[in-house]
Amino acid sequence: MRRIPIRMKLAGALTVPLLGLLLITTVEVVDTARDVNRVRSQTQLARASIGPSGLITSLQNERTWVVVELIGQETAITPPVAGYAESRQATDEAIAALRDTLGGESDAVAAAYEPALANLAELQNLRATIDASTPPRDLSNIPFSDEVYAGYSRMIRPFLDANTRVALAVDDAELRQATSLVDTVTRQLETLSDLARTSIIEIVLGGGLNEPPEIAATSKLKSVFDLANDELRQAPAPYGEVVAATFPEDLVTGFSEQVDAAVAGEPVNLGEILPTLDVPADAGYMGLRNALVTALNDRADELNRQAAALNNELDTTRKQLAAREEQLRVAGNNQSKLQSERDGLATLGGMTTMPNERSSSAVCSPTAATLRPAKLRESRPYSSKRSLTARTALADVNGVGKESLRMSR
């Protein structure tokens, strides 16, 4: 059995743990890279869900100005953006900004908002219809104002639906909570507008809520409004404090009282409803949404910082992986070299005679080759320079031979 050199044993012993360490390191690299990519994808997705909120707000602001101006009530409340040119410019800029933002997002996010963007083709036609209108700007123009309101709403709702789908796709629980709250507030702004419009139309044109269909429609909207307010008030940490600090309690309480009174059949007039809606932008749902968007961005920044730290760890791990691969390569080369040396030594050890060398048995008689002592083999048995040991051994052999001959006779 061939003996394995100690250096080869050491190389083999080193190779096994290096292979295990290399495998573990590779798995760590893959897992860390996946975590980093997932965090970045999630923060981008969450921010994408609030990106259209800017366009939704602009469309709502443009709609608010148009609706109150068409009925001559632009001085009764303070629109967030006053003037046709100003409100339309803000909307156009928001559309361009959203298209630019979606251009840098994933295909899935861009696809989620593409139908809503395509639906904006109606905007120019709606603006042209408004510009061509000539009726007096007073309450008699409410029917046309209501048509315009519905036209803007048809462009806003697809964005709300896309926001909800994108927000639900966020995996991080805290980040998803923030996106859901922002989505709820954005929808609440639309619900508030719908409820105010329905109430005002029925109160001014219909002489109050006195027909079952009118009461049912208003009550349904009021129920949606109340449920969303309860959801916001009960928001858990860490966003509960944000909601508590910015929730538009005065607006909700004052407007709800007027609507509840109208549903109950009590007399309510336009002069009592409009003041409850006339609040500064930062004191209404807009202020709440802005605060939640800030909190969402803070959470996204925190996650991105964690991803950056993971990425740094990933770079370190990659370097360690490269070093371990090099160690493994060197160990493998050393083992191959030792194996080659061992094979060479084994070949040399297996040669009993050198080429051109004659063995002693080839020049000796069978008797001499068999009986001569070991030391005698060190010299030529028939040389004149035989040693004393050789001469003595030869004499013994001759004596044995002569005796054998005599006995045979």
C-alpha angles and dihedrals in degrees: 000000000000118000116236113226116245092237091058090049090052092049091050092046090052095047096059098057091041090056090050092047091048091053093049092048091050091052090049091052093050093047094047093047089050091051092050093050092046093052092049092047092050095050091048090049093050093049090046089057092058095041094082089049087080091056092043090052091049092050091048092049092049090049092049092054094047095048097048093041093051091057095039096247100118090115094048092068133020110244115212089237120024124204135037096252094047097046093045093048090052090051094048091050091049091051092051091046092051093049089050092049094049090050088069096043130088120281090250093056093045090049091051092061100034096091091050092050091048088053089062088079084090092063098080092048091049092051091049090052091052093048091051094052115109107176117122115276098245140100091286087071093063095107092057090042088054091053090052091048090053091050092056091044091057088059095045102049097064089057091051091052092048090049091054093050093049093045092054090053092065110107102194105092097215093044091047090051090055094048091048092051091049089049091049093052092047090052090045090059088056092046090051091052092048092048093047092048093049093046094047094047093049094044097046102034102024100042093243137317099305105131124079095234090051093048092046094050093047093044091051092053091045090053091053089048093051095046092053091049091052090049091052095046091051096048109143127229138322091029098035091086091050091053094044092053096049107026109130095236096161093051093047094046097045096044094043091053091054094047094045089051091050092049089050090056097253118144112263127173133202092250090063097047101045096057091057089058095045100094130134114269093245091051096054135058090296090064090049092050093048090052092050092047089054090050091048092051090049090054091047090050090051092051091048090052089052089049090051090052090049089050091054089051088049091055090051091048091050090054090049089049091053090049092050091048089053091049090051092049092050091047090050092049091049092050091050090049092049091048090052091050091048092050090050093050091048091054093051092047092055095061111097096178133030120232114274091016117127118213121234091243090063093062101034130079115249091251094051092044091052104040108031116107121250094257091052089061088064090073134041108273097219099041120122088231095063117153123246090256091054094049092048092049091049092051090052091051092049091050092052090049095051093049091051090052094049093051092050090058 
